[in-house]
Amino acid sequence: MLQNIRDNSQGIVAKIIVGLIVVTFALFGVESLVSLTSGSNAPATVNGVEISERDLLQGADLQRRQLLAQMGENADPTLLDDNLIRKATLDNLIQQEILVQSAANQDMAIADQVLDQMIINTQDFKVDGVFNPDQYQAVLRNAGLTPMMYKDLLRKESLIDYERSGYMLSAFVLNDEAERIIKLDRETRDLAYVKVGLQDYMKDVALTPADLTAYYDAHQQDFMTEEQVAIEYLLVNKADLLKEVSVDDAELQAQFDQLKAAFRSEEQRTVSHIMIEVSDTVDDAAALAKAQALEKQLAAGEDFAALAQSESDDPGSASVGGNLGVYQKGMLDGPFEQAVYSLNAGEVSEPVRTAFGYHIIKLTGLSESEAPVFDEVRDQLIAEQMDNKVEQIYVERVGQLTDLAFSSGDLQEPAAELKLNIVAAEPFSRKGGNDDITANPRVVRAAFNEELIRDSLNSDPIELDSGRTLVLRIKEHIRPRQLSEEEVKPQITEILTLQKAGEALQASLESELEKLQQGGERSAINGAEWQTADAVGRADRSQPVDVMAAAFKLPEPVQGASYSLIKLNDGSQAIVAVTAVNEPDLSAVAAEEKEAMRNILSQRSGQFDYQAMMEARKNAAEVERL
């Protein structure tokens, strides 16, 4: 067959095909050949705009990282369902694209300079209140993002937020609506209630053996013991290995020499500014005129920090004399950075226009980052050396434990070889045990592994966290069993007693409620007296929560009182009565309070409008999924 292929490859047709492939590669690249045989691999399109596989992978990875971070140091990646994460991420990306397109269709946009300023003002990227590029990179790296990815994400979220804000700020509520809500909120009620417990009814409950047997027969599935296992394990703990390592001065000096050789000095510029904002109330010409006037004041000897405190429109820096902290090359784009790097120490720039307005910039300091000093970093070097050595031993021990546990029929040989103690744990169910080892989901999952139970095998190494790994073995598997009627007789007796007492209590109160609704007098029930409270508001916490909820659901009484019967969480029941509904005097409500209520209701209305818009956009969008 290979000879036939070789013979045929010498023919004129084969040479033409090869020639076409070469031309295609040269003109359009490899992707063009692939696209001839396959369509788009985009997981979804929204109104013709593709959501790329790369975006989906990045989003799913970010979602996975966030979930693991929320789960803490004992997070188990195997507990996460990648298919569910992928589906949820794709749903989120589709919704995001729909909303971004919606904002773009409203001619909404955001400038790069605005995004840069948002990044600089983000608290998570600051150290001691000042933007720090290393902190910025570290936070993004931990989140699985690059600066470009983060900026794109910030742009999309900002566009979505702009449109959301438009709905929120444009919604309104009429005065009558606000007054109606205030009226309901400040309404008070006169109420009465009687709470009757089960105790007096429980003593009259009589149960027969037939009652117990009938309940047991009908609920046998409820009376099973839990499946349990008892395990023993060997634990390699990094903290126990610290006593096996030491560090000498020669090692520290060699490490310091490497650190010093890798050091590169960088120029650092300390910057302050005075910002005059261009806004709806201050146009470009007025802002420029004010900035030029301030420039003249500075030239005449006015103090920069004092002017920044009194005149700057940047609230974040004005309170500290306009100080923006330390900058390094590349932290900002555009004219602001150009101005910063055109100044000498102590110089002040002319007004510089950005997306926010006009800035007067002062270079207050110019320095170089300093090389490390041995005595200052010695403790850090020791810690790093100890960590590295312990980590090396830890990895080696875990590897030895893995090999020995795999080849051994029990834990005796690995324990003797590695000088570890075999720890026996109390039996536990699939819900986990009472200590941090047997409560660990990875341990629980391994302990109930059918293969380990059936074949009496040692488990694979189980990493509890970054510093602890164990191997376990099943000592005993305790299967669930049916409890006998005699064993659960006290439990069934309690269940049936409460059940029958509750039925008797309800029958008694229903009879009392019928009498009251027909105009009868309120009187004590089995020794329980009626409690009364006048002018109780919705926010009153002195009365039982269940009673309050029932009281404010009852209709206003036409005559006498309105009644309802409710069950309480502790098994008792109560009859609740509303004897009067008291309306507030709205003339006593200040105009400011009415305006505040209008604002709250307007925001809620805006939220509902925005949600309705989102649903309409989603329903109208042409979404195609692979």
ZIZI-V498629 format. One record per backbone hydrogen bond with DSSP energy under -0.5 kcal/mol. NH is the residue of the N-H (numbers start at 1). CO is the residue of the C=O. E is the energy in kcal/mol with one decimal. If there is no record, write none. Layout:
nh = [NH & NH]
co = [CO & CO]
e = [E & E]
This chain:
nh = [5 & 6 & 7 & 8 & 9 & 10 & 11 & 15 & 16 & 17 & 18 & 19 & 20 & 21 & 22 & 23 & 24 & 25 & 26 & 27 & 28 & 29 & 29 & 32 & 33 & 33 & 34 & 35 & 36 & 36 & 37 & 37 & 38 & 43 & 44 & 45 & 46 & 47 & 47 & 48 & 49 & 50 & 51 & 52 & 56 & 57 & 58 & 59 & 60 & 61 & 62 & 63 & 64 & 65 & 66 & 67 & 68 & 69 & 70 & 71 & 72 & 72 & 75 & 77 & 79 & 80 & 82 & 85 & 86 & 87 & 88 & 89 & 90 & 91 & 92 & 93 & 94 & 95 & 96 & 97 & 98 & 99 & 100 & 101 & 102 & 103 & 104 & 105 & 106 & 106 & 107 & 108 & 115 & 116 & 117 & 118 & 119 & 120 & 121 & 122 & 125 & 126 & 127 & 130 & 132 & 136 & 137 & 138 & 139 & 140 & 141 & 142 & 143 & 144 & 145 & 150 & 151 & 152 & 153 & 154 & 155 & 156 & 157 & 158 & 159 & 160 & 161 & 162 & 163 & 164 & 165 & 166 & 167 & 168 & 169 & 170 & 171 & 178 & 179 & 180 & 181 & 182 & 183 & 184 & 185 & 186 & 187 & 188 & 189 & 190 & 191 & 191 & 192 & 193 & 194 & 196 & 196 & 201 & 202 & 203 & 204 & 205 & 211 & 212 & 213 & 214 & 215 & 216 & 217 & 218 & 219 & 219 & 220 & 222 & 223 & 225 & 228 & 229 & 230 & 232 & 233 & 234 & 236 & 237 & 238 & 238 & 240 & 241 & 241 & 242 & 244 & 245 & 252 & 253 & 254 & 255 & 256 & 257 & 258 & 259 & 260 & 261 & 262 & 263 & 263 & 268 & 269 & 270 & 271 & 271 & 272 & 273 & 274 & 276 & 277 & 278 & 279 & 279 & 287 & 288 & 289 & 290 & 291 & 292 & 293 & 294 & 295 & 296 & 297 & 298 & 299 & 300 & 301 & 302 & 307 & 308 & 309 & 310 & 311 & 312 & 312 & 313 & 315 & 317 & 318 & 319 & 320 & 321 & 322 & 323 & 323 & 324 & 325 & 327 & 331 & 337 & 338 & 339 & 340 & 341 & 342 & 343 & 343 & 346 & 347 & 349 & 352 & 354 & 358 & 359 & 360 & 361 & 362 & 363 & 364 & 364 & 365 & 367 & 369 & 376 & 377 & 377 & 378 & 381 & 382 & 383 & 384 & 385 & 386 & 387 & 388 & 389 & 390 & 391 & 392 & 393 & 394 & 395 & 396 & 397 & 398 & 399 & 400 & 401 & 402 & 403 & 404 & 405 & 406 & 407 & 408 & 415 & 416 & 417 & 418 & 419 & 420 & 423 & 423 & 425 & 428 & 429 & 430 & 432 & 433 & 439 & 440 & 444 & 445 & 446 & 447 & 448 & 449 & 453 & 454 & 455 & 456 & 457 & 459 & 462 & 463 & 464 & 464 & 465 & 468 & 469 & 470 & 471 & 473 & 474 & 475 & 475 & 476 & 478 & 478 & 479 & 483 & 488 & 489 & 489 & 492 & 493 & 494 & 495 & 496 & 497 & 498 & 499 & 500 & 501 & 502 & 503 & 504 & 505 & 506 & 507 & 508 & 509 & 510 & 511 & 512 & 513 & 514 & 515 & 516 & 517 & 518 & 519 & 520 & 525 & 526 & 528 & 529 & 531 & 533 & 536 & 538 & 540 & 548 & 549 & 550 & 551 & 552 & 553 & 554 & 561 & 562 & 564 & 566 & 568 & 571 & 573 & 574 & 575 & 576 & 576 & 577 & 578 & 579 & 579 & 580 & 582 & 583 & 586 & 588 & 589 & 590 & 594 & 595 & 596 & 597 & 598 & 599 & 600 & 601 & 602 & 603 & 604 & 605 & 606 & 607 & 608 & 609 & 610 & 611 & 612 & 613 & 614 & 615 & 616 & 617 & 618 & 619 & 620 & 621 & 623 & 624 & 624 & 626]
co = [1 & 2 & 3 & 4 & 5 & 7 & 8 & 11 & 12 & 13 & 14 & 15 & 16 & 17 & 18 & 19 & 20 & 21 & 22 & 23 & 24 & 24 & 25 & 29 & 29 & 30 & 30 & 31 & 32 & 33 & 33 & 34 & 34 & 51 & 51 & 624 & 49 & 45 & 622 & 622 & 46 & 48 & 44 & 50 & 52 & 53 & 54 & 55 & 56 & 57 & 58 & 59 & 60 & 61 & 62 & 63 & 64 & 65 & 66 & 67 & 68 & 69 & 72 & 75 & 76 & 77 & 80 & 81 & 82 & 83 & 84 & 85 & 86 & 87 & 88 & 89 & 90 & 91 & 92 & 93 & 94 & 95 & 96 & 97 & 98 & 99 & 100 & 101 & 102 & 103 & 104 & 103 & 111 & 112 & 113 & 114 & 115 & 116 & 117 & 119 & 122 & 123 & 130 & 127 & 125 & 132 & 133 & 134 & 135 & 136 & 137 & 138 & 139 & 141 & 140 & 146 & 147 & 148 & 149 & 150 & 151 & 152 & 153 & 154 & 155 & 156 & 157 & 158 & 159 & 160 & 161 & 162 & 163 & 164 & 165 & 166 & 167 & 174 & 175 & 176 & 177 & 178 & 179 & 180 & 181 & 182 & 183 & 582 & 536 & 580 & 189 & 533 & 577 & 531 & 575 & 194 & 573 & 198 & 198 & 199 & 201 & 202 & 208 & 208 & 209 & 210 & 211 & 212 & 213 & 214 & 215 & 216 & 217 & 219 & 220 & 481 & 478 & 428 & 476 & 473 & 423 & 471 & 469 & 235 & 236 & 467 & 237 & 237 & 238 & 239 & 241 & 242 & 248 & 249 & 250 & 251 & 252 & 253 & 254 & 255 & 256 & 257 & 258 & 259 & 260 & 367 & 327 & 365 & 269 & 325 & 362 & 322 & 360 & 358 & 275 & 356 & 277 & 282 & 283 & 284 & 285 & 286 & 287 & 288 & 289 & 290 & 291 & 292 & 293 & 294 & 295 & 296 & 298 & 297 & 303 & 304 & 305 & 306 & 307 & 307 & 308 & 275 & 313 & 314 & 314 & 315 & 317 & 318 & 317 & 317 & 320 & 271 & 271 & 269 & 328 & 333 & 334 & 335 & 336 & 337 & 339 & 339 & 340 & 363 & 344 & 361 & 359 & 357 & 276 & 352 & 274 & 359 & 272 & 347 & 270 & 362 & 270 & 268 & 266 & 373 & 373 & 374 & 374 & 377 & 378 & 379 & 380 & 381 & 382 & 383 & 384 & 385 & 386 & 387 & 388 & 389 & 390 & 391 & 392 & 393 & 394 & 395 & 396 & 397 & 398 & 399 & 400 & 401 & 402 & 403 & 404 & 411 & 412 & 413 & 414 & 415 & 415 & 233 & 421 & 231 & 229 & 432 & 227 & 429 & 438 & 435 & 437 & 440 & 441 & 442 & 443 & 444 & 446 & 449 & 450 & 451 & 452 & 452 & 472 & 470 & 461 & 462 & 468 & 468 & 465 & 236 & 462 & 234 & 232 & 457 & 230 & 473 & 230 & 228 & 476 & 477 & 223 & 484 & 485 & 486 & 488 & 489 & 490 & 491 & 492 & 493 & 494 & 495 & 496 & 497 & 498 & 499 & 500 & 501 & 502 & 503 & 504 & 505 & 506 & 507 & 508 & 509 & 510 & 511 & 512 & 513 & 514 & 516 & 515 & 528 & 524 & 525 & 527 & 193 & 191 & 189 & 187 & 537 & 544 & 545 & 546 & 547 & 548 & 550 & 550 & 559 & 578 & 576 & 574 & 572 & 568 & 196 & 566 & 194 & 564 & 574 & 192 & 562 & 190 & 577 & 190 & 188 & 581 & 584 & 585 & 586 & 588 & 590 & 591 & 592 & 593 & 594 & 595 & 596 & 597 & 598 & 599 & 600 & 601 & 602 & 603 & 604 & 605 & 606 & 607 & 608 & 609 & 610 & 611 & 612 & 613 & 614 & 615 & 616 & 617 & 621 & 45 & 622 & 43]
e = [-2.2 & -2.2 & -2.8 & -2.7 & -2.0 & -1.2 & -1.7 & -1.7 & -2.0 & -2.4 & -2.5 & -2.2 & -2.4 & -2.3 & -2.3 & -2.3 & -2.6 & -2.7 & -2.5 & -2.5 & -2.9 & -0.8 & -1.4 & -0.9 & -0.7 & -0.9 & -1.8 & -2.6 & -0.7 & -0.5 & -0.6 & -1.3 & -0.8 & -0.7 & -1.0 & -2.2 & -3.0 & -0.5 & -2.8 & -0.5 & -2.1 & -0.5 & -3.0 & -0.7 & -2.0 & -2.8 & -2.9 & -2.6 & -2.7 & -2.4 & -2.4 & -2.5 & -2.5 & -2.5 & -2.3 & -2.3 & -2.4 & -2.4 & -2.1 & -1.5 & -0.7 & -0.8 & -1.7 & -0.6 & -2.1 & -1.5 & -0.8 & -2.4 & -2.7 & -2.3 & -2.8 & -2.6 & -2.5 & -2.4 & -2.2 & -2.6 & -2.4 & -2.3 & -2.7 & -2.5 & -2.3 & -2.2 & -2.6 & -2.5 & -1.9 & -2.4 & -2.6 & -2.3 & -0.7 & -0.9 & -1.9 & -1.8 & -1.7 & -2.7 & -2.2 & -2.2 & -2.4 & -2.4 & -2.0 & -1.1 & -1.4 & -1.8 & -3.1 & -1.3 & -2.8 & -2.4 & -2.5 & -2.5 & -2.6 & -2.0 & -2.5 & -2.5 & -1.3 & -1.3 & -3.1 & -2.8 & -2.5 & -2.1 & -2.5 & -2.9 & -2.3 & -2.2 & -2.6 & -2.3 & -2.3 & -2.3 & -2.3 & -2.3 & -1.8 & -2.3 & -2.8 & -1.9 & -1.8 & -2.4 & -3.0 & -1.3 & -1.0 & -2.0 & -2.7 & -2.1 & -1.9 & -2.4 & -2.6 & -2.1 & -2.7 & -2.3 & -0.6 & -2.2 & -1.9 & -2.3 & -0.6 & -3.1 & -2.5 & -2.4 & -1.9 & -0.5 & -3.1 & -1.2 & -2.0 & -1.3 & -0.6 & -1.6 & -0.7 & -1.7 & -2.5 & -2.5 & -2.1 & -2.4 & -2.8 & -1.7 & -1.2 & -0.6 & -0.6 & -1.6 & -1.8 & -2.4 & -2.9 & -2.1 & -2.6 & -2.1 & -2.3 & -2.4 & -3.3 & -0.7 & -0.5 & -3.4 & -1.1 & -0.5 & -1.3 & -0.8 & -1.8 & -1.5 & -1.8 & -2.8 & -2.1 & -2.2 & -2.5 & -2.5 & -1.8 & -2.1 & -2.8 & -2.2 & -1.7 & -0.6 & -0.7 & -3.4 & -2.5 & -2.4 & -0.5 & -2.4 & -2.4 & -2.0 & -1.9 & -3.2 & -0.6 & -1.9 & -0.6 & -2.4 & -2.4 & -2.5 & -2.4 & -2.2 & -2.4 & -2.6 & -2.0 & -2.2 & -2.2 & -1.8 & -1.8 & -2.4 & -2.2 & -1.6 & -1.6 & -2.4 & -2.1 & -2.5 & -2.2 & -1.7 & -3.0 & -0.5 & -1.6 & -3.4 & -0.9 & -1.0 & -2.5 & -0.7 & -1.4 & -1.7 & -2.8 & -0.6 & -1.1 & -3.1 & -0.7 & -3.3 & -1.8 & -0.5 & -1.8 & -2.4 & -2.2 & -2.3 & -1.2 & -0.6 & -0.7 & -3.9 & -2.4 & -3.2 & -2.6 & -2.9 & -2.5 & -2.2 & -2.3 & -0.6 & -2.8 & -2.1 & -1.7 & -1.0 & -1.4 & -2.6 & -2.0 & -0.6 & -1.5 & -0.5 & -0.9 & -2.5 & -2.6 & -2.3 & -2.3 & -2.6 & -2.9 & -2.6 & -2.6 & -2.5 & -2.8 & -2.7 & -2.1 & -2.3 & -3.1 & -2.6 & -1.9 & -2.9 & -2.6 & -2.0 & -2.2 & -3.1 & -2.3 & -2.2 & -2.9 & -2.7 & -1.8 & -1.8 & -1.2 & -1.9 & -2.4 & -2.7 & -2.3 & -0.8 & -2.1 & -2.7 & -0.6 & -2.8 & -2.2 & -0.5 & -0.5 & -1.9 & -1.4 & -1.6 & -1.2 & -2.5 & -2.5 & -2.1 & -2.9 & -1.4 & -1.7 & -2.1 & -3.0 & -2.7 & -0.9 & -0.8 & -2.7 & -3.1 & -0.5 & -0.8 & -1.9 & -1.3 & -0.9 & -2.1 & -2.2 & -1.9 & -2.3 & -0.5 & -2.9 & -0.6 & -1.8 & -3.1 & -0.6 & -0.8 & -2.6 & -1.5 & -0.5 & -0.6 & -2.7 & -2.7 & -2.0 & -2.2 & -2.8 & -2.2 & -2.3 & -2.2 & -2.8 & -2.3 & -2.3 & -1.9 & -2.2 & -2.6 & -2.5 & -2.2 & -2.1 & -2.5 & -2.6 & -1.7 & -1.8 & -2.9 & -2.1 & -1.6 & -2.2 & -2.6 & -0.9 & -2.0 & -2.3 & -2.2 & -0.5 & -2.5 & -0.5 & -3.4 & -2.5 & -2.7 & -0.5 & -1.6 & -2.3 & -2.5 & -2.0 & -2.5 & -2.0 & -1.1 & -1.0 & -0.9 & -2.2 & -1.8 & -2.8 & -3.0 & -1.8 & -2.2 & -2.6 & -1.9 & -2.9 & -0.5 & -3.5 & -2.3 & -2.5 & -0.5 & -1.2 & -3.3 & -0.6 & -0.9 & -1.6 & -1.4 & -0.5 & -1.8 & -2.3 & -2.3 & -2.3 & -2.3 & -2.2 & -2.2 & -2.7 & -2.6 & -2.2 & -2.0 & -2.6 & -2.8 & -2.3 & -2.3 & -2.6 & -2.6 & -2.5 & -2.3 & -2.4 & -2.6 & -2.2 & -2.2 & -2.8 & -2.5 & -2.4 & -1.9 & -1.6 & -1.0 & -2.2 & -0.5 & -2.5]
